[in-house]
Each structure stands twice: as structure tokens, then as C-alpha cells.
């Protein structure tokens, strides 16, 4: 097949027509011609031990590179594929060098001196000996028989120079693979080394540095990505929503607030949620802090502590949410936009965080969810003694009075609109009568 507008075309006719008209067709034809049959003709010189007539097969090398490139872009293990490709190149290079060594040995005479290939009766033994000598040369081990002739010295010198170049290439390729692995890991997971070095430089290491190290180890062990938006930011919004939904939608549907919501709305909501991971003994929020986001518990347990920071009032588990009291306007709330409790992570807790602006947009689209959240918040405020019932009643009365005045203003506005419509109709009728009288007078004057 071939690509057209980024889509793979598999139609046989179009593929055949495109291939026959490309430069690859004559190149491939030349590469598969049976040129080795020329060696059967009388008078054609032959190179002993090397099928030189098959050199046209090397024209297939660009196809090999193309296949490697396509496999590398499609495989799920690109670094492992690069290492396997590097080993293949290494073995192929040693094989070609062994073939050249055997050809030179055959030209100088097998077994004529210690350096050339001995005249073993079995062809496999000759090949293994040539492969072994080539491995020693290209690995720069140097434990080879001493060269006796000029041709042998030149061959060894060229082999060592190629070995230096190959060693540098292999080292660069392996370092590239290692860098790719580390960069891929750092793109998914935050690196804890800079934080620990900063703490040591500031003299604040010890237990705090150990907590930082354990937090990073937990992220890697549990495959949790707190900054996954950086990984998905290059995707278009629709595809980014599909990817995020496939990862988080099941956990989001376990939250009581979102049960019964449409799947399409949840797919849009999942883009606004930011995953956060809290370690053991870490406060998610403290009493009195300004609330700017609410949290949904995906995994783990969190303790609700009293004002003293020690007494445990309740334990929150998977599927619950908290922090909405300081974000929504509950009448009679004496805390205002301040946090009303201390929330402590008991173990490692995986939470979804929703900002204040995003929450306002969601609640504007779902009044029933807003009513449920306000009811739960009022119940919690009553339990903690943070709800002023008098202020709530006054706010409700003020709201009812404002609603009554608004209805009065709407009724008055509607009456004014009716009177204005009547006056406009009378004005139009008067203008029409005046126009008719002017026409009559003009007719009499004529």
C-alpha cells in the first residue's frame, strides 16, 4: 500500500500502478537479477571464495533501511528494536569482514602462513575461523596471528580503523538509547533528584528528603502521572478528551456526584480534572486556608481532623468528594471561602482536583448537582457549628424580597411596554389620518 492524505491505500491496482511508475521498480529489478549465472559462462574470471557476481543484491539495502524505519515508528518497544537493529548491524559487519578475510586468504593461499585461514576440509570450520578472526579485529582485542605480508598488514590496519569508527558509532547509539529512555521516563514521571539536591544544598535533608524520595518511588511503582496534561497537550482537544476518558472515566463514574451524568459531559469534564497524589501524613488542605479547588477521591483514605489537628472526626474513602463548601455560596456560612476542616492523607491518596472556575461552569450546567452539593455542605456546616441560621434566614428573606421586587419590576416593565405599544399604535393611526387629510386638501386645491 501507500499513503494518500495520511490514509493507507490498499487497492492492488492503484498500488501496482504507483509502484511501476516509481524509481524503486527498476532499482528492485536490478537487485534481483540472477547475475551469478554469469559465472557459468566460459572465460569469465572468478574471485575465489567470494560470490562477487551477487553484489547487485546490496542494492536492496535501502529497502532494508526503509523497513527498519517503518518498524521503529510502529513498534511499541522502539528502544529494544534499536538495540536489536544495532546488534544485527554488528553481526552483519563482522560477517562481511569475515568474507573479505577469507577472500584475501584464498588469494594468498589457504594455510600458507599463520595469519591466513587454514585449509580446513569443512567449509563451516573455515567460516567459523574467519568469523572469529574478524571478531577479534573489529573488537580491537588484537590477539590475532602476526601478519607476514604487506596485504595482511594493510587489511589489519583497515580493520582496526573500521573498528574505531564502529566502536564510536555503537557507543553513540547506546548512549542515545539510554538518553531516550531517561527522557521518556522524565516526560512521564517527575524527577526527584533536583529536589533532593536542593534540600541538601539548603541543609534541609534527612527525613524530608526521604519523604520526597518515597513519593517519587510510589509514582513510578504505581504508574501514576500527576502532570499527565503535559503528555497530552500536543493532541487535539477531541482526541485528548477520548484518551483522558479511556483512562479516568471509570474512576470518575464511581464518584457519587457524577452518577447518572451523561457520558459526553463526563468526557468534557475529565479534561478539567487534574490528578494529584498525596503521601502519608500530608495535609490536603488546612482549616482556615482560602479554598480555590475541590477534590474527588479516586483511591486511598483521608481523615477529617478537628481544629486541634489531632482529633479524627471522619474518614473519607473512594468515590467521595470534599472542599466544595469554600467554593459554593452557602447562605449563612460563617467561614466564607475558608476551609472548614483539616484533611489528612492516611496513606498514599490519588485525588482529582477541580478548580473554582471549572466548578462554577459545571454547576451552571447542572443545577441539580449544585443543589445536592449545597445540601451536603449545609449539613456539614450545621454539624460543625459553622452555619448561622439567623443569617441564613435573613439571606433567604432578602432573596425572597429581592425576588418579589424583581417580579414587581417585571410586571411594571410589562405594563410600561403595553402602554408604549398603545401609544405607538395611536401615533401611527394619527399619522395615517393626518396623511389622508393632507391628500384630500391637495385634491381640492388641484
For each residue, the residues with C-beta under 8 A, 3 or more apart:
1: 8 9 10 15
2: 8 9 14 15 18
3: 6 7 8 9
4: 7 9
5:
6: 3
7: 3 4
8: 1 2 3
9: 1 2 3 4 14 15
10: 1 15
11: 14 15
12: 15 16
13: 16 17
14: 2 9 11 17 18
15: 1 2 9 10 11 12 18 19
16: 12 13 19 20
17: 13 14 20 21
18: 2 14 15 21 22
19: 15 16 22 24 25
20: 16 17 25
21: 17 18 25
22: 18 19 25
23: 26 27
24: 19 27 28 63
25: 19 20 21 22 28 29
26: 23 29 30
27: 23 24 30 31 59 62
28: 24 25 31 32 59 60 63
29: 25 26 32 33
30: 26 27 33 56 59
31: 27 28 56 57 59 60
32: 28 29
33: 29 30 56
34: 37
35: 38 53 54 55 56
36: 39 51 53 54
37: 34 40
38: 35 41 44 53
39: 36 44 46 51 53
40: 37 44
41: 38 44
42:
43:
44: 38 39 40 41
45:
46: 39
47: 50 52 103
48: 103 106 107
49: 99 102 103 105 106
50: 47 99 100 102 103 106
51: 36 39 54
52: 47 55
53: 35 36 38 39
54: 35 36 51 57
55: 35 52 58
56: 30 31 33 35 59
57: 31 54 60
58: 55 61
59: 27 28 30 31 56 62
60: 28 31 57 63 64
61: 58 64 65
62: 27 59 65 66
63: 24 28 60 66 67
64: 60 61 67 68
65: 61 62 68 69
66: 62 63 69 70
67: 63 64 70 71
68: 64 65 71 72 85
69: 65 66 72 73
70: 66 67 73 74
71: 67 68 74 75 81
72: 68 69 75 78 81 82 85
73: 69 70 78
74: 70 71
75: 71 72 78 80 81
76:
77: 80 81
78: 72 73 75 81 82 180
79: 82 83 177 180 181
80: 75 77 83 84
81: 71 72 75 77 78 84 85
82: 72 78 79 85 86 173 176 177
83: 79 80 86 87 174 177
84: 80 81 87 88
85: 68 72 81 82 88 89
86: 82 83 89 90 170 173 174
87: 83 84 90 91
88: 84 85 91 92
89: 85 86 92 93
90: 86 87 93 94 166 170
91: 87 88 94 95
92: 88 89 95 96
93: 89 90 96 97 138 162 166
94: 90 91 97 98 131 134 135 138
95: 91 92 98 99 131 134
96: 92 93 99 100
97: 93 94 100 101 134 137 138 159 162
98: 94 95 101 102 127 130 131 133 134
99: 49 50 95 96 102 103 130
100: 50 96 97 103 104 155
101: 97 98 104 105 117 130 133 134 155
102: 49 50 98 99 105 106 117 126 127 130
103: 47 48 49 50 99 100 106 107
104: 100 101 107 108 116 151 152 155
105: 49 101 102 108 109 110 116 117 130
106: 48 49 50 102 103 109 110 117
107: 48 103 104
108: 104 105 112 113 116 149 151 152
109: 105 106 112 116
110: 105 106 116 117 118 119 126
111: 116 117 118 119
112: 108 109 116
113: 108 116 148 149
114: 145 146 148
115: 144 145 146 147 148 149 152
116: 104 105 108 109 110 111 112 113 152
117: 101 102 105 106 110 111 120 126 129 130 133
118: 110 111 126 129
119: 110 111
120: 117 125 126 129
121: 125
122: 125 126
123: 126 127
124: 127 128
125: 120 121 122 128 129
126: 102 110 117 118 120 122 123 129 130
127: 98 102 123 124 130 131
128: 124 125 131 132
129: 117 118 120 125 126 132 133
130: 98 99 101 102 105 117 126 127 133 134
131: 94 95 98 127 128 134 135
132: 128 129 135 136
133: 98 101 117 129 130 136 137 144
134: 94 95 97 98 101 130 131 137 138 159
135: 94 131 132 138 139 141
136: 132 133 139 141 142 143 144
137: 97 133 134 140 141 144 156 159 160 163
138: 93 94 97 134 135 159 162 163 166
139: 135 136 163
140: 137 160 163 164 167
141: 135 136 137 144
142: 136
143: 136
144: 115 133 136 137 141 156
145: 114 115
146: 114 115
147: 115 152 153 155 156
148: 113 114 115 152
149: 108 113 115 152 153
150: 153 154
151: 104 108 154 155
152: 104 108 115 116 147 148 149 155 156
153: 147 149 150 156 157
154: 150 151 157 158
155: 100 101 104 147 151 152 158 159
156: 137 144 147 152 153 159 160
157: 153 154 160 161
158: 154 155 161 162
159: 97 134 137 138 155 156 162 163
160: 137 140 156 157 163 164
161: 157 158 164 165
162: 93 97 138 158 159 165 166
163: 137 138 139 140 159 160 166 167
164: 140 160 161 167 168
165: 161 162 168 169
166: 90 93 138 162 163 169 170
167: 140 163 164 170 171
168: 164 165 171 172
169: 165 166 172 173
170: 86 90 166 167 173 174
171: 167 168 174 175
172: 168 169 175 176
173: 82 86 169 170 176 177
174: 83 86 170 171 177 178
175: 171 172 178 179
176: 82 172 173 179 180
177: 79 82 83 173 174 180 181
178: 174 175 181 182
179: 175 176 182 183
180: 78 79 176 177 183 184
181: 79 177 178 184 185
182: 178 179 185 186
183: 179 180 186 187
184: 180 181 187 188
185: 181 182 188 189 220
186: 182 183 189 190 191
187: 183 184 230 231
188: 184 185 225 231
189: 185 186 216 219 220 225
190: 186 216 219 226 227
191: 186 194 216
192: 195 196 212 213 215 216
193: 196 197
194: 191 197 198
195: 192 198 199 209 212
196: 192 193 199 200 205 209 212 213
197: 193 194 200 201
198: 194 195 201 202
199: 195 196 202 204 205 208 209 212
200: 196 197 203 204 205 209
201: 197 198
202: 198 199
203: 200
204: 199 200 208 209
205: 196 199 200 208 209
206: 209 210
207: 210 211
208: 199 204 205 211 212
209: 195 196 199 200 204 205 206 212 213
210: 206 207 213 214
211: 207 208 214 215 279
212: 192 195 196 199 208 209 215 216
213: 192 196 209 210 216 217
214: 210 211 217 218 279
215: 192 211 212 218 219 277 279
216: 189 190 191 192 212 213 219 220
217: 213 214 220 221
218: 214 215 221 222 224 277 279 348
219: 189 190 215 216 222 223 224 225 226 277
220: 185 189 216 217 223
221: 217 218
222: 218 219 348
223: 219 220
224: 218 219 275 277 350
225: 188 189 219 228 231 275
226: 190 219 275 276 277
227: 190 230 231
228: 225 231 232 244 247 275
229: 232 233 274
230: 187 227 233
231: 187 188 225 227 228
232: 228 229 235 240 243 244
233: 229 230 240
234:
235: 232 239 240 243
236: 239 240
237: 240 241 271
238: 241 242
239: 235 236 242 243
240: 232 233 235 236 237 243 244 271
241: 237 238 244 245 267 268 270 271
242: 238 239 245 246 267
243: 232 235 239 240 246 247
244: 228 232 240 241 247 248 267 270 271
245: 241 242 248 249 266 267 270
246: 242 243 249
247: 228 243 244
248: 244 245 251 252 270 273 275 298 352
249: 245 246 252 253 263 266 267 270
250: 253 254
251: 248 254 255 298 299 352
252: 248 249 255 258 266 269 270 273 296 352
253: 249 250 258 259 266
254: 250 251 318 319
255: 251 252 258 259 296 297 319 320 321 352
256: 259 319 320 321
257: 296 321 369 372 373
258: 252 253 255 261 266 269
259: 253 255 256
260:
261: 258 265 266 269 366 369
262: 265 266
263: 249 266 267
264: 267 268
265: 261 262 268 269 365
266: 245 249 252 253 258 261 262 263 269 270
267: 241 242 244 245 249 263 264 270 271
268: 241 264 265 271 272
269: 252 258 261 265 266 272 273 362
270: 241 244 245 248 249 252 266 267 273
271: 237 240 241 244 267 268
272: 268 269 354 355 358 362
273: 248 252 269 270 296 352 353 354
274: 229 352 353 354 355
275: 224 225 226 228 248 298 350 351 352 353
276: 226 295 350 351 352 353
277: 215 218 219 224 226 348 349 350 351
278: 282 284 300 345 348 349 351
279: 211 214 215 218 282 345 348
280: 345 346 347 348
281: 344 345
282: 278 279 344 345
283: 286 342 343 344 345
284: 278 295 302 343 344 345 349 351
285: 289 291 295 323 339 342 343
286: 283 289 339 342
287: 307 338 339 340 341 342
288: 338 339
289: 285 286 338 339
290: 326 337 338 339
291: 285 294 323 325 326 327 337 338 339 356
292: 327 355 356
293: 323 327 353 354 355 356 359
294: 291 321 322 323 324 327 353 354 359
295: 276 284 285 321 322 323 343 351 352 353 354
296: 252 255 257 273 320 321 351 352 354
297: 255 300 302 316 317 318 319 320 321 322 349 350 351
298: 248 251 275 318 350 351 352
299: 251 318 349 350
300: 278 297 318 345 346 347 348 349 350 351
301: 315 316 317 345 346 347 349
302: 284 297 315 316 322 343 344 345 346 349
303: 312 314 315 316 343 344 345 346
304: 312 313 314 315 316 322 341 342 343
305: 308 309 310 311 312 313 341 342 343 344
306: 309 310 311 312 313 341 342
307: 287 342
308: 305 311
309: 305 306 342
310: 305 306
311: 305 306 308
312: 303 304 305 306 315
313: 304 305 306 341
314: 303 304
315: 301 302 303 304 312 346
316: 297 301 302 303 304 320 322 343
317: 297 301 320
318: 254 297 298 299 300
319: 254 255 256 297
320: 255 256 296 297 316 317
321: 255 256 257 294 295 296 297 324
322: 294 295 297 302 304 316 341 343
323: 285 291 293 294 295 326 327 339 343
324: 294 321 327 328 359 373 376 377
325: 291 328 330 333 335 340 377 380 381
326: 290 291 323 335 336 337 338 339 340
327: 291 292 293 294 323 324 337 356 359 360
328: 324 325 359 363 370 373 374 377
329: 333
330: 325 333 374 377 378 381 387
331: 391 392 395 396 399
332: 381 387 388 389 390 391 392 393 395
333: 325 329 330 336 377 381 386 387 388
334: 381 386 387 388 391
335: 325 326 338 339 340 381 386
336: 326 333
337: 290 291 326 327
338: 287 288 289 290 291 326 335
339: 285 286 287 288 289 290 291 323 326 335 342
340: 287 325 326 335 380 381 384 386
341: 287 304 305 306 313 322 384
342: 283 285 286 287 304 305 306 307 309 339
343: 283 284 285 295 302 303 304 305 316 322 323
344: 281 282 283 284 302 303 305
345: 278 279 280 281 282 283 284 300 301 302 303 348 349
346: 280 300 301 302 303 315 349
347: 280 300 301
348: 218 222 277 278 279 280 300 345
349: 277 278 284 297 299 300 301 302 345 346
350: 224 275 276 277 297 298 299 300
351: 275 276 277 278 284 295 296 297 298 300
352: 248 251 252 255 273 274 275 276 295 296 298
353: 273 274 275 276 293 294 295
354: 272 273 274 293 294 295 296 358 359 362
355: 272 274 292 293 358 359
356: 291 292 293 327 359 360
357: 360 361
358: 272 354 355 361 362
359: 293 294 324 327 328 354 355 356 362 363
360: 327 356 357 363 364
361: 357 358 364 365
362: 269 272 354 358 359 365 366 369
363: 328 359 360 366 367 369 370 373
364: 360 361
365: 265 361 362
366: 261 362 363 369 370
367: 363 370 371
368: 371 372
369: 257 261 362 363 366 372 373
370: 328 363 366 367 373 374
371: 367 368 374 375
372: 257 368 369 375 376
373: 257 324 328 363 369 370 376 377
374: 328 330 370 371 377 378
375: 371 372 378 379
376: 324 372 373 379 380
377: 324 325 328 330 333 373 374 380 381
378: 330 374 375 381 382 387
379: 375 376 382 383
380: 325 340 376 377 383 384
381: 325 330 332 333 334 335 340 377 378 384 385 386 387
382: 378 379 385 387
383: 379 380
384: 340 341 380 381
385: 381 382
386: 333 334 335 340 381
387: 330 332 333 334 378 381 382 392
388: 332 333 334 391 392
389: 332 392 393
390: 332 393 394
391: 331 332 334 388 394 395
392: 331 332 387 388 389 395 396
393: 332 389 390 396 397
394: 390 391 397 398
395: 331 332 391 392 398 399
396: 331 392 393 399 400
397: 393 394 400 401
398: 394 395 401 402
399: 331 395 396 402 403
400: 396 397 403 404
401: 397 398 404 405
402: 398 399 405 406
403: 399 400 406 407
404: 400 401 407 408
405: 401 402 408 409
406: 402 403 409 410
407: 403 404 410 411
408: 404 405 411 412
409: 405 406 412 413
410: 406 407 413 414
411: 407 408 414 415
412: 408 409 415 416
413: 409 410 416 417
414: 410 411 417 418
415: 411 412 418 419
416: 412 413 419 420
417: 413 414 420 421
418: 414 415 421 422
419: 415 416 422 423
420: 416 417 423 424
421: 417 418 424 425
422: 418 419 425 426
423: 419 420 426 427
424: 420 421 427 428
425: 421 422 428 429
426: 422 423 429 430
427: 423 424 430 431
428: 424 425 431 432
429: 425 426 432 433
430: 426 427 433 434
431: 427 428 434 435
432: 428 429 435 436
433: 429 430 436 437
434: 430 431 437 438
435: 431 432 438 439
436: 432 433 439 440
437: 433 434 440 441
438: 434 435 441 442
439: 435 436 442 443
440: 436 437 443 444
441: 437 438 444 445
442: 438 439 445 446
443: 439 440 446
444: 440 441
445: 441 442
446: 442 443
